[in-house]
C-alpha cells in the first residue's frame, strides 16, 4: 500500500537543544547556587542554537 499523503519525518533541532540547554543551565545553576540565572542562560543558548540549525536545514531543504 502506497501512502502519498505521508509526511516525511524531519528532525527539529529547536526542542532538542532547548532541553539540552536547560539541563546544562540547571546543572550549572545548582552547582553555583544561582539557579534562575543559569537556567535562563542555558535556555537562551539552546533556543539560539536550535533555531540556527533549523534555519540552516530549512535553507538546505529549500535549495534541493
Secondary structure, 3 states (H helix, E strand, C coil): CCCCCCCCCCCCHHHHHHHHHHHHHHHHHHHHCCHHHHHHHHHHHHHHHHHHHHHHHHHHHHHC
